[in-house]
Amino acid sequence: MDTRPTAIVYTGGRFHTSDAKTGHGLVRGPCRYAVLALVDAESAGRDAGEVLDGKRRGIPCHASFDACLAALPTPPKYVVVGVATSGGVLPDDMKQALLPLVQRGIGVVNGLHEFLSDDPAFVAAARASGAELVDVRKPKPRRELHFWSGAIRSVRAPRIPVLGTDCALGKRTTCHVLVDALQAAGKRAAIVATGQTGWLQGIEHGFVLDSTPNDFVSGELEHAIVRCDRELAPDVIFVEGQSALRNPSGPCGAELVLSAEARGVVLQHAPARAFFEDQERLGNRIPSLASEIALIGMYGARVLGIALNQEHLAERDFEPMRAAVERETGLAAVYPLREGVARLVPAIVAYIEGAPR
């Protein structure tokens, strides 16, 4: 019997865009909620899994909350905001659609930087109806935060961050695919999540990096890794990357190498994407893979393999693009969502077995 709280995911007509990466993660799973349906007008009448990647998952899409609730035998406990917008702002149309649900007693789980628990209208509605407002990105109290201490040096399992050359590339999803592949190869693998979607997916160890005061990012990362190592005793820990080392709107990744004392990296890249996401008008080009690999090397880590995001690639271009990437980098490259990551496993296993303990 599934004992998870029930929920519907709301993407407000954005499920077919990269803004809905939170919704994508919850549809693919895992999820700490039992997802009953998706509300997205652009996808109505279809199965959410089929819309996402052609795999039916038994999650129907509805055009509106009224249509969704009419189709369900009982209301869900929560609606989960399934978008991660630029700047973390909840779009006005979505906010207006959510308020009547709270008035009806349905809670909202929100992973954006705009907190519903600070909005007087939502607070009043929740107080009157008994609905719960969960703001995943709300910072923890100072007393609960950790400062980097060097405890990372007690960790037995090698750490492998999955970094990206940009944001919204599928780094968290690649972590899940890597875990499955390593477990199939006889290695115990775990994930340390660093974003709100990881929490929503129920990943046991992690923190929300971009809601953590900068002074404590390294310590919270260290604390999550130490806990993961002590409680799960894995052979390897994959650390979910955020944004990119050289994305000017959110440079991130150095902590995942330096503070985690990681010596191996899987690098994710979208070869058909020329500019950092939403920065085309600024002309901010994504640096070459070779230069990114060299930069990671300057941090004391080496790239073990390349995970490719297939966006904007025609099927006929998959193999030529893979071949070009492998020529440029000298590393194996895979399309995780298309074929898995089996071609990366030998290099990762060799790294794990040769890593200092």
SERO-4910 file (N, C-alpha, C, O; in steps of 0.05 Angstrom, whole numbers):
BEGIN
 pado doro    nc1    nc2    nc3   cac1   cac2   cac3    cc1    cc2    cc3    oc1    oc2    oc3
  Met    A     17    -24      0      0      0      0     17     25      0     36     27     16
  Asp    A     11     44    -17     27     68    -20     18     87      3     -5     96      4
  Thr    A     36     93     21     30    111     44     38    140     39     35    156     57
  Arg    A     49    146     16     57    173     11     33    192      9     12    184      1
  Pro    A     37    217     17     15    237     14      9    240    -16     27    239    -33
  Thr    A    -16    244    -22    -24    247    -50    -20    276    -60    -21    295    -44
  Ala    A    -15    279    -85     -9    306    -96    -16    306   -126    -16    286   -140
  Ile    A    -22    330   -136    -22    335   -165      0    355   -170      6    372   -154
  Val    A     11    353   -194     33    371   -202     22    392   -221      6    386   -239
  Tyr    A     29    417   -216     19    440   -232     41    454   -247     60    463   -235
  Thr    A     39    454   -274     60    467   -290     49    490   -307     64    502   -322
  Gly    A     23    496   -305     12    520   -317     18    524   -347     25    546   -355
  Gly    A     15    503   -363     20    505   -391     49    506   -399     56    512   -422
  Arg    A     67    499   -380     96    501   -385    109    473   -385    134    472   -385
  Phe    A     94    452   -384    105    425   -381    124    418   -404    143    402   -401
  His    A    119    429   -428    135    423   -451    161    440   -452    176    438   -472
  Thr    A    166    457   -432    189    474   -432    209    466   -410    202    450   -392
  Ser    A    233    477   -412    253    470   -391    246    483   -364    257    475   -344
  Asp    A    228    503   -364    220    514   -338    206    493   -320    206    496   -296
  Ala    A    196    472   -333    181    452   -317    199    429   -309    190    406   -306
  Lys    A    225    434   -306    243    412   -299    236    399   -273    241    375   -269
  Thr    A    225    414   -254    215    402   -229    193    382   -235    193    360   -224
  Gly    A    174    390   -251    152    372   -258    162    348   -273    153    326   -269
  His    A    182    352   -290    194    329   -305    206    309   -285    202    285   -288
  Gly    A    220    319   -266    233    301   -246    212    286   -230    217    262   -224
  Leu    A    189    298   -224    169    284   -208    154    264   -224    145    244   -214
  Val    A    150    270   -250    137    251   -267    155    227   -272    146    204   -271
  Arg    A    181    232   -277    199    209   -281    203    193   -255    205    169   -255
  Gly    A    202    208   -233    206    195   -207    236    192   -200    253    195   -218
  Pro    A    241    186   -175    222    181   -154    209    207   -144    215    229   -153
  Cys    A    190    204   -125    176    227   -114    167    220    -86    158    198    -80
  Arg    A    169    240    -68    160    235    -41    130    236    -39    119    231    -17
  Tyr    A    116    243    -61     87    244    -61     77    223    -82     91    216   -101
  Ala    A     52    213    -77     39    197    -97     25    216   -117      5    228   -110
  Val    A     37    218   -141     27    237   -160      3    225   -174      4    205   -188
  Leu    A    -20    239   -172    -45    229   -183    -50    241   -211    -63    227   -227
  Ala    A    -41    265   -216    -47    278   -241    -29    302   -245    -15    311   -227
  Leu    A    -29    312   -270    -15    337   -277    -35    357   -288    -52    350   -304
  Val    A    -33    382   -279    -50    403   -290    -33    420   -308    -15    435   -299
  Asp    A    -39    419   -334    -24    434   -354    -41    435   -379    -45    415   -392
  Ala    A    -50    459   -386    -69    462   -408    -58    452   -434    -73    441   -451
  Glu    A    -32    456   -439    -20    449   -464    -18    418   -468    -16    409   -490
  Ser    A    -19    404   -446    -16    374   -447    -42    359   -441    -41    335   -440
  Ala    A    -64    373   -438    -89    361   -429    -97    338   -448    -95    340   -472
  Gly    A   -108    317   -435   -118    294   -450    -97    273   -455   -104    252   -466
  Arg    A    -72    278   -448    -51    258   -453    -39    248   -426    -46    259   -405
  Asp    A    -23    228   -428     -8    218   -404     17    235   -401     31    240   -421
  Ala    A     23    244   -376     46    261   -372     72    249   -380     90    262   -391
  Gly    A     75    223   -376     99    209   -384    102    208   -414    125    211   -424
  Glu    A     81    204   -428     82    204   -458     90    231   -468    105    234   -488
  Val    A     79    252   -456     86    280   -464    116    284   -459    130    296   -476
  Leu    A    126    275   -437    153    280   -429    174    265   -446    192    277   -457
  Asp    A    170    239   -447    191    223   -462    180    199   -475    195    180   -482
  Gly    A    154    198   -480    142    176   -495    136    151   -478    128    131   -489
  Lys    A    140    153   -452    136    129   -434    111    134   -417    111    152   -400
  Arg    A     91    118   -421     66    121   -406     71    115   -376     83     95   -369
  Arg    A     62    133   -359     66    130   -330     40    131   -313     41    131   -289
  Gly    A     18    131   -326     -7    131   -312    -13    156   -297    -27    156   -277
  Ile    A     -3    179   -307     -8    205   -295    -23    222   -316    -11    233   -334
  Pro    A    -50    224   -313    -65    239   -333    -61    269   -331    -56    280   -309
  Cys    A    -62    283   -354    -59    312   -355    -87    324   -358   -103    315   -374
  His    A    -92    345   -342   -117    360   -344   -113    389   -350    -91    400   -344
  Ala    A   -132    402   -363   -129    429   -371   -132    449   -348   -121    471   -350
  Ser    A   -146    441   -327   -151    460   -305   -153    444   -279   -156    420   -279
  Phe    A   -152    459   -256   -156    446   -230   -185    436   -228   -189    414   -216
  Asp    A   -204    450   -238   -232    441   -236   -235    414   -250   -248    396   -240
  Ala    A   -224    412   -274   -226    387   -289   -211    364   -275   -221    342   -274
  Cys    A   -189    371   -263   -173    351   -249   -188    341   -225   -190    317   -220
  Leu    A   -197    359   -208   -211    351   -184   -236    336   -189   -244    318   -174
  Ala    A   -250    343   -211   -275    329   -218   -269    300   -226   -286    283   -223
  Ala    A   -244    295   -237   -237    268   -245   -226    250   -223   -225    226   -226
  Leu    A   -219    263   -200   -207    247   -178   -229    239   -158   -248    255   -153
  Pro    A   -227    215   -147   -247    206   -128   -247    222   -102   -267    227    -89
  Thr    A   -223    231    -94   -219    248    -70   -198    269    -76   -180    264    -92
  Pro    A   -200    292    -64   -180    313    -69   -153    305    -59   -151    290    -40
  Pro    A   -132    314    -72   -105    308    -62    -99    324    -37   -112    344    -31
  Lys    A    -79    315    -22    -70    331      1    -55    356     -8    -57    377      5
  Tyr    A    -40    354    -30    -23    376    -39    -25    380    -69    -32    362    -84
  Val    A    -19    405    -77    -11    410   -105     18    419   -104     25    436    -88
  Val    A     34    408   -121     63    414   -122     68    433   -146     60    427   -168
  Val    A     80    456   -141     88    474   -162    111    461   -177    132    457   -166
  Gly    A    106    455   -203    125    439   -218    143    454   -237    154    443   -255
  Val    A    146    480   -232    163    497   -249    186    508   -232    184    512   -208
  Ala    A    208    514   -246    231    527   -234    239    550   -253    255    547   -271
  Thr    A    226    573   -248    229    596   -266    255    611   -261    267    608   -240
  Ser    A    263    626   -281    286    644   -278    281    664   -255    261    678   -256
  Gly    A    299    664   -235    295    682   -213    277    671   -191    274    683   -170
  Gly    A    265    647   -196    249    634   -176    223    649   -169    213    646   -147
  Val    A    212    663   -189    187    678   -184    163    661   -193    164    649   -214
  Leu    A    142    661   -177    118    646   -184    101    664   -203     93    685   -195
  Pro    A     97    655   -227     82    671   -247     54    678   -236     41    662   -222
  Asp    A     45    702   -242     20    712   -232     -4    693   -239    -21    689   -222
  Asp    A     -4    682   -263    -26    665   -271    -27    640   -254    -49    630   -248
  Met    A     -4    630   -246     -3    606   -230    -11    612   -201    -25    597   -188
  Lys    A     -2    635   -191    -10    643   -164    -40    647   -162    -52    638   -142
  Gln    A    -52    659   -181    -81    663   -181    -96    637   -182   -118    635   -170
  Ala    A    -85    618   -196    -99    592   -198    -96    575   -172   -113    559   -166
  Leu    A    -74    580   -157    -69    564   -133    -85    573   -109    -93    557    -92
  Leu    A    -91    599   -107   -104    610    -83   -131    596    -77   -136    589    -54
  Pro    A   -148    592    -97   -174    578    -91   -170    550    -80   -187    540    -65
  Leu    A   -149    536    -88   -144    510    -78   -138    511    -48   -148    494    -33
  Val    A   -121    530    -40   -115    533    -12   -140    539      4   -144    530     26
  Gln    A   -157    556     -8   -183    562      5   -200    537      9   -217    537     27
  Arg    A   -196    517     -8   -211    492     -6   -198    472     12   -208    450     17
  Gly    A   -174    479     23   -161    461     42   -139    444     30   -129    426     43
  Ile    A   -131    449      5   -110    434     -8    -84    449     -4    -82    473    -11
  Gly    A    -64    436      6    -38    448     11    -22    453    -14    -27    440    -35
  Val    A     -2    471    -12     15    476    -35     44    471    -27     53    481     -6
  Val    A     58    456    -43     87    452    -40    101    468    -62     97    463    -86
  Asn    A    117    487    -54    128    507    -72    159    507    -70    170    511    -48
  Gly    A    172    502    -92    201    502    -92    214    527   -103    238    528   -108
  Leu    A    199    549   -106    209    574   -117    220    592    -95    215    587    -71
  His    A    234    613   -103    244    632    -83    223    650    -72    226    662    -51
  Glu    A    201    653    -86    178    669    -76    162    652    -57    149    632    -66
  Phe    A    161    658    -32    150    641    -11    120    647     -7    113    670     -1
  Leu    A    104    627    -10     75    631     -5     69    635     24     49    648     31
  Ser    A     86    625     42     81    629     70     88    657     79     84    664    102
  Asp    A     97    674     61    101    703     66     79    720     53     79    744     56
  Asp    A     61    707     38     40    722     23     15    723     41      4    702     47
  Pro    A      7    747     48    -16    749     67    -41    735     57    -55    723     74
  Ala    A    -47    736     31    -72    723     22    -70    693     25    -90    680     33
  Phe    A    -47    681     19    -44    652     22    -43    644     52    -55    624     59
  Val    A    -30    660     68    -29    654     97    -57    655    109    -64    637    124
  Ala    A    -73    675    102   -100    677    112   -117    653    103   -133    642    118
  Ala    A   -114    646     77   -130    624     67   -122    598     80   -140    581     86
  Ala    A    -97    594     84    -87    569     96    -96    567    125   -104    546    135
  Arg    A    -96    590    139   -104    590    167   -134    583    169   -142    569    188
  Ala    A   -150    593    150   -179    588    151   -186    560    143   -205    548    154
  Ser    A   -171    548    124   -179    522    113   -164    499    126   -172    476    124
  Gly    A   -141    505    139   -124    484    150   -104    472    130    -91    453    135
  Ala    A   -103    485    106    -83    475     86    -55    482     94    -50    501    109
  Glu    A    -36    466     85     -8    470     92      7    483     70      4    475     46
  Leu    A     23    503     76     40    516     56     69    507     62     80    513     83
  Val    A     81    493     42    109    483     45    126    498     25    124    494      1
  Asp    A    144    515     35    163    529     18    190    515     20    205    520     40
  Val    A    197    499      1    220    482      2    246    498      4    265    490     17
  Arg    A    246    522     -9    271    537    -10    274    557     13    293    573     14
  Lys    A    256    556     32    258    574     55    283    567     71    286    544     79
  Pro    A    301    586     76    327    579     89    322    568    117    303    575    131
  Lys    A    340    550    125    339    538    151    348    559    172    363    578    164
  Pro    A    340    557    197    350    575    217    380    573    220    392    552    215
  Arg    A    393    595    227    422    595    230    432    573    248    453    561    242
  Arg    A    418    567    269    428    547    288    429    519    276    442    501    286
  Glu    A    415    515    254    414    488    241    435    485    219    438    464    207
  Leu    A    449    507    212    468    507    190    496    498    199    503    501    223
  His    A    511    486    181    538    476    187    559    491    172    555    499    149
  Phe    A    581    495    184    605    508    172    624    485    165    626    465    179
  Trp    A    639    489    143    658    468    134    679    463    155    690    482    166
  Ser    A    684    438    162    701    432    185    725    414    177    743    410    193
  Gly    A    724    402    153    744    382    146    734    353    152    749    334    147
  Ala    A    709    351    162    699    324    167    696    307    141    694    283    142
  Ile    A    697    320    118    696    306     93    719    286     90    716    266     76
  Arg    A    741    290    105    763    272    103    759    246    117    775    228    116
  Ser    A    736    244    132    729    219    144    712    202    126    706    179    132
  Val    A    704    213    103    685    199     85    700    178     69    721    183     57
  Arg    A    690    154     70    703    131     56    697    131     26    714    125     10
  Ala    A    672    137     19    663    134     -9    674    157    -26    673    180    -18
  Pro    A    685    151    -50    692    172    -69    668    188    -77    646    178    -78
  Arg    A    672    214    -81    650    232    -90    654    239   -119    676    245   -128
  Ile    A    632    237   -135    633    244   -163    611    265   -168    587    257   -171
  Pro    A    617    291   -170    597    310   -177    589    307   -207    606    301   -224
  Val    A    564    310   -213    554    312   -240    551    341   -246    530    353   -240
  Leu    A    571    353   -259    571    381   -265    561    385   -293    560    367   -309
  Gly    A    553    410   -300    543    416   -326    557    440   -338    568    457   -324
  Thr    A    556    442   -364    566    466   -378    545    489   -378    551    511   -387
  Asp    A    521    483   -368    500    503   -365    480    492   -345    482    469   -336
  Cys    A    459    508   -339    438    499   -322    417    484   -339    418    484   -363
  Ala    A    397    471   -326    375    458   -339    384    438   -360    374    438   -383
  Leu    A    403    421   -353    413    401   -372    405    373   -364    408    354   -381
  Gly    A    394    368   -340    387    342   -332    408    329   -313    410    304   -313
  Lys    A    423    345   -298    444    334   -281    433    315   -260    444    294   -254
  Arg    A    410    324   -248    398    307   -227    388    281   -239    392    259   -227
  Thr    A    376    282   -262    366    257   -275    389    239   -282    387    215   -278
  Thr    A    411    250   -291    435    234   -297    445    221   -272    455    198   -273
  Cys    A    444    234   -249    452    221   -224    435    196   -219    447    175   -212
  His    A    409    197   -224    392    173   -220    400    151   -239    402    128   -231
  Val    A    405    158   -264    413    138   -284    440    125   -277    443    101   -280
  Leu    A    458    142   -267    484    132   -258    481    112   -235    494     92   -234
  Val    A    465    119   -215    461    102   -192    451     75   -202    461     54   -193
  Asp    A    431     75   -219    420     49   -229    441     33   -243    443      8   -239
  Ala    A    458     46   -260    478     32   -275    500     21   -256    510     -2   -260
  Leu    A    508     36   -236    529     27   -218    518      4   -201    533    -15   -195
  Gln    A    493      6   -193    482    -16   -177    480    -42   -193    485    -64   -183
  Ala    A    474    -39   -219    474    -62   -237    501    -74   -240    504    -98   -246
  Ala    A    522    -57   -236    550    -66   -238    560    -76   -212    584    -82   -209
  Gly    A    543    -78   -192    551    -89   -166    563    -69   -146    575    -77   -127
  Lys    A    559    -43   -152    569    -22   -134    545     -9   -120    525     -2   -132
  Arg    A    548     -4    -94    528     11    -79    532     41    -85    553     52    -80
  Ala    A    511     53    -95    513     82   -103    491     98    -90    469     88    -86
  Ala    A    498    123    -84    479    141    -71    481    169    -84    500    175    -98
  Ile    A    461    185    -78    460    212    -89    459    232    -65    444    227    -46
  Val    A    474    253    -67    470    277    -50    458    298    -67    470    308    -86
  Ala    A    433    306    -61    419    326    -77    426    354    -67    433    358    -44
  Thr    A    425    373    -86    431    401    -79    410    420    -88    415    445    -88
  Gly    A    386    411    -95    365    429   -104    338    421    -93    335    400    -80
  Gln    A    318    438    -98    292    433    -87    279    408    -99    263    395    -86
  Thr    A    284    402   -124    272    379   -137    282    353   -124    267    334   -121
  Gly    A    307    353   -117    318    329   -103    303    324    -77    296    301    -71
  Trp    A    297    345    -62    281    342    -38    253    331    -45    243    313    -32
  Leu    A    241    343    -66    214    335    -74    214    305    -83    194    291    -80
  Gln    A    236    296    -94    238    268   -103    243    249    -79    242    225    -82
  Gly    A    248    261    -56    251    244    -32    280    234    -29    284    214    -14
  Ile    A    299    246    -43    327    238    -39    334    244    -10    330    266      0
  Glu    A    345    224      3    348    225     33    369    244     42    366    256     64
  His    A    390    248     27    413    265     36    417    288     17    417    284     -8
  Gly    A    419    312     28    424    335     11    416    361     25    410    361     49
  Phe    A    416    382     10    408    408     20    401    425     -5    407    417    -27
  Val    A    388    448     -1    381    465    -23    402    487    -25    401    507    -10
  Leu    A    420    484    -44    444    501    -45    436    530    -49    447    548    -35
  Asp    A    417    536    -67    413    565    -73    394    579    -53    386    601    -58
  Ser    A    387    565    -31    373    579    -10    390    579     16    381    585     37
  Thr    A    415    571     13    434    570     36    452    594     35    465    599     14
  Pro    A    455    609     57    474    631     57    502    622     49    511    600     56
  Asn    A    515    638     33    540    630     20    561    619     39    574    599     33
  Asp    A    563    630     63    583    621     82    579    592     91    598    579    101
  Phe    A    554    582     87    548    555     97    544    534     75    538    511     81
  Val    A    547    542     50    543    523     28    563    500     31    555    477     29
  Ser    A    588    506     34    608    485     36    603    467     60    606    442     58
  Gly    A    595    478     83    590    462    106    565    445    104    565    422    112
  Glu    A    544    456     92    519    440     87    525    417     68    515    395     71
  Leu    A    541    422     47    549    401     29    564    380     43    558    356     40
  Glu    A    584    388     58    600    369     73    583    352     92    586    328     93
  His    A    565    365    107    548    351    126    531    330    112    528    308    122
  Ala    A    520    337     89    502    319     74    518    294     65    509    272     66
  Ile    A    543    299     55    559    277     45    568    259     68    567    235     66
  Val    A    576    271     91    584    255    114    561    238    124    565    214    130
  Arg    A    537    249    125    514    234    134    508    211    115    503    188    123
  Cys    A    509    217     89    504    196     69    524    173     72    516    150     71
  Asp    A    549    180     75    570    159     78    566    142    103    568    118    101
  Arg    A    559    155    125    556    141    150    531    124    151    531    102    163
  Glu    A    509    134    139    484    120    141    479     99    119    465     80    124
  Leu    A    491    103     96    486     84     74    511     68     67    508     47     54
  Ala    A    535     77     74    560     62     68    561     55     38    566     32     31
  Pro    A    558     75     20    558     69     -8    587     65    -18    606     73     -5
  Asp    A    590     54    -42    616     52    -55    623     78    -69    646     84    -75
  Val    A    602     94    -76    607    119    -90    583    137    -84    560    128    -82
  Ile    A    588    163    -82    567    183    -78    568    202   -102    588    215   -108
  Phe    A    545    203   -116    542    223   -138    530    249   -126    510    247   -111
  Val    A    542    271   -132    533    297   -122    520    312   -145    532    317   -165
  Glu    A    494    320   -141    480    334   -162    491    362   -166    494    377   -147
  Gly    A    498    368   -191    509    395   -197    487    416   -199    463    409   -203
  Gln    A    495    441   -197    477    463   -200    489    483   -220    513    487   -220
  Ser    A    473    494   -238    481    514   -257    507    505   -271    508    483   -281
  Ala    A    527    522   -272    552    515   -286    575    532   -275    570    554   -264
  Leu    A    599    522   -278    622    537   -267    625    565   -279    633    583   -265
  Arg    A    616    568   -305    621    594   -317    595    607   -327    596    624   -345
  Asn    A    573    599   -316    548    613   -323    546    639   -306    544    637   -282
  Pro    A    548    662   -318    550    687   -303    525    693   -286    527    709   -267
  Ser    A    502    681   -293    478    686   -277    477    668   -252    460    673   -234
  Gly    A    494    648   -250    495    631   -227    519    613   -227    516    588   -229
  Pro    A    543    624   -226    567    607   -227    567    589   -202    565    598   -180
  Cys    A    570    563   -208    568    544   -186    582    518   -195    581    511   -218
  Gly    A    594    505   -176    607    479   -182    633    476   -168    641    453   -162
  Ala    A    647    498   -163    673    496   -149    670    483   -122    687    467   -114
  Glu    A    648    490   -107    644    479    -81    641    448    -82    650    433    -65
  Leu    A    628    439   -104    622    411   -106    647    395   -112    648    370   -107
  Val    A    668    408   -121    694    395   -125    712    400   -101    722    381    -89
  Leu    A    715    425    -93    734    432    -72    725    424    -44    739    410    -30
  Ser    A    701    432    -37    691    426    -10    685    397     -6    687    387     17
  Ala    A    677    383    -27    671    355    -26    697    338    -29    696    314    -27
  Glu    A    719    352    -35    744    338    -41    740    316    -61    749    293    -57
  Ala    A    726    323    -83    721    304   -105    744    304   -124    755    325   -130
  Arg    A    751    281   -135    773    279   -154    763    268   -181    779    266   -199
  Gly    A    738    261   -183    726    252   -208    700    267   -214    686    274   -195
  Val    A    694    272   -239    671    288   -247    658    274   -272    673    265   -289
  Val    A    632    274   -273    617    269   -298    607    296   -307    595    310   -292
  Leu    A    613    302   -332    606    329   -343    583    326   -363    583    311   -382
  Gln    A    562    342   -358    538    342   -375    538    366   -393    547    388   -386
  His    A    530    361   -418    532    382   -439    510    379   -460    502    357   -467
  Ala    A    500    402   -469    480    402   -491    494    412   -516    497    436   -519
  Pro    A    503    394   -534    520    403   -556    506    422   -576    519    436   -591
  Ala    A    479    421   -577    465    439   -595    458    466   -582    447    484   -596
  Arg    A    466    470   -557    460    496   -543    485    513   -545    506    506   -534
  Ala    A    483    536   -559    506    553   -563    510    573   -540    532    580   -533
  Phe    A    487    583   -528    488    604   -508    478    593   -481    462    574   -480
  Phe    A    488    605   -459    476    599   -433    446    604   -434    437    623   -447
  Glu    A    431    588   -419    402    589   -420    392    618   -414    400    630   -394
  Asp    A    374    628   -431    362    654   -429    382    677   -432    376    700   -424
  Gln    A    406    672   -443    426    693   -446    434    697   -475    455    708   -481
  Glu    A    417    688   -493    422    691   -522    425    721   -529    443    728   -544
  Arg    A    408    738   -518    408    766   -525    434    780   -515    441    801   -525
  Leu    A    447    767   -496    472    779   -485    497    768   -500    519    777   -496
  Gly    A    492    748   -517    514    736   -531    533    720   -513    556    716   -520
  Asn    A    522    710   -491    539    695   -472    541    665   -481    524    649   -475
  Arg    A    563    659   -495    567    633   -506    577    613   -485    593    620   -468
  Ile    A    568    588   -488    578    567   -471    606    560   -480    611    555   -504
  Pro    A    626    560   -462    653    553   -470    655    525   -480    637    508   -476
  Ser    A    677    519   -494    681    492   -505    684    471   -483    692    477   -461
  Leu    A    677    446   -491    680    424   -472    709    421   -464    715    416   -441
  Ala    A    727    424   -483    756    420   -477    765    440   -456    780    434   -438
  Ser    A    755    465   -458    764    486   -438    751    480   -411    763    486   -391
  Glu    A    726    470   -411    713    463   -386    728    440   -372    731    441   -347
  Ile    A    736    421   -387    751    398   -376    778    408   -364    786    399   -343
  Ala    A    790    427   -378    816    438   -369    811    453   -343    828    452   -324
  Leu    A    789    468   -341    783    484   -317    778    465   -293    788    470   -271
  Ile    A    763    444   -298    758    424   -277    785    412   -267    789    407   -243
  Gly    A    803    407   -286    829    397   -279    844    416   -261    860    407   -244
  Met    A    840    442   -265    854    462   -248    844    461   -219    858    470   -201
  Tyr    A    819    451   -216    808    447   -189    818    421   -176    810    414   -154
  Gly    A    834    406   -191    844    381   -179    828    356   -185    832    335   -172
  Ala    A    809    358   -204    792    335   -211    795    328   -240    803    345   -256
  Arg    A    788    304   -248    788    297   -276    761    288   -284    746    276   -269
  Val    A    754    294   -309    728    286   -320    730    257   -329    748    249   -344
  Leu    A    711    241   -320    710    212   -325    694    205   -350    699    184   -362
  Gly    A    676    222   -358    659    216   -381    640    240   -385    636    257   -368
  Ile    A    627    239   -409    609    261   -417    581    251   -420    576    230   -433
  Ala    A    562    264   -407    533    259   -410    521    280   -428    524    304   -422
  Leu    A    508    272   -449    498    291   -469    468    295   -466    453    275   -464
  Asn    A    460    320   -467    431    327   -468    424    329   -498    438    342   -513
  Gln    A    403    315   -506    396    312   -534    378    334   -545    368    332   -567
  Glu    A    373    355   -529    355    376   -539    364    388   -565    387    393   -570
  His    A    344    393   -582    348    406   -608    365    390   -628    375    400   -648
  Leu    A    369    364   -622    384    347   -640    364    329   -655    348    316   -642
  Ala    A    366    328   -681    351    308   -697    364    281   -693    388    279   -687
  Glu    A    348    260   -696    359    233   -691    383    227   -708    402    214   -699
  Arg    A    383    237   -732    406    232   -750    432    245   -740    454    237   -749
  Asp    A    429    264   -722    453    278   -712    465    266   -687    487    274   -679
  Phe    A    451    247   -675    460    236   -649    488    224   -651    506    232   -636
  Glu    A    492    206   -670    518    192   -671    540    211   -681    562    210   -670
  Pro    A    536    227   -702    557    246   -710    565    265   -687    588    271   -684
  Met    A    545    274   -672    552    292   -650    567    278   -628    586    289   -617
  Arg    A    559    253   -622    574    238   -602    603    234   -611    621    238   -595
  Ala    A    606    227   -637    633    222   -647    650    248   -645    674    247   -639
  Ala    A    638    271   -651    653    296   -649    661    302   -621    683    312   -616
  Val    A    643    298   -602    649    302   -573    671    284   -564    689    292   -550
  Glu    A    670    259   -572    691    240   -563    718    247   -576    739    243   -563
  Arg    A    717    257   -600    743    266   -612    754    289   -597    778    291   -592
  Glu    A    737    308   -590    746    333   -577    757    327   -549    777    339   -540
  Thr    A    744    308   -535    751    304   -506    768    279   -501    782    278   -481
  Gly    A    767    260   -519    780    234   -514    766    217   -493    778    199   -482
  Leu    A    741    224   -487    725    210   -467    700    197   -479    691    206   -500
  Ala    A    690    177   -466    665    165   -474    642    185   -469    641    199   -449
  Ala    A    623    186   -488    600    203   -486    574    187   -489    573    169   -506
  Val    A    554    193   -474    529    179   -474    505    198   -474    508    221   -465
  Tyr    A    482    189   -484    457    203   -481    441    188   -459    428    168   -465
  Pro    A    442    198   -435    430    182   -413    400    175   -416    392    153   -410
  Leu    A    384    194   -426    356    189   -429    350    170   -452    329    158   -453
  Arg    A    368    169   -471    363    153   -495    374    125   -492    361    105   -501
  Glu    A    397    122   -479    411     96   -479    422     88   -452    434     66   -450
  Gly    A    418    104   -432    431     99   -406    460    108   -406    469    123   -423
  Val    A    475     98   -387    503    107   -383    523     84   -381    544     87   -370
  Ala    A    516     61   -393    532     38   -391    561     42   -401    580     31   -390
  Arg    A    564     59   -421    590     64   -432    608     80   -414    633     81   -418
  Leu    A    597     93   -393    613    107   -374    621     90   -350    639     97   -335
  Val    A    607     67   -346    611     51   -322    640     41   -319    651     43   -297
  Pro    A    653     31   -340    681     21   -336    699     43   -324    715     37   -306
  Ala    A    698     67   -335    716     88   -325    709     95   -296    727    101   -280
  Ile    A    683     95   -289    675    102   -262    683     81   -242    692     87   -221
  Val    A    679     55   -250    687     34   -232    717     34   -228    726     29   -206
  Ala    A    732     39   -250    761     40   -246    769     63   -228    787     60   -212
  Tyr    A    755     85   -230    760    108   -212    754    101   -183    770    106   -165
  Ile    A    730     88   -179    722     81   -152    743     62   -139    751     65   -116
  Glu    A    751     42   -155    769     21   -144    797     32   -139    812     21   -124
  Gly    A    804     53   -154    831     64   -151    832     89   -133    854     99   -128
  Ala    A    809     99   -124    809    123   -109    820    118    -81    816     97    -69
  Pro    A    835    137    -70    846    134    -43    823    134    -23    803    147    -26
  Arg    A    827    117     -2    806    114     18    813    131     43    798    131     62
***
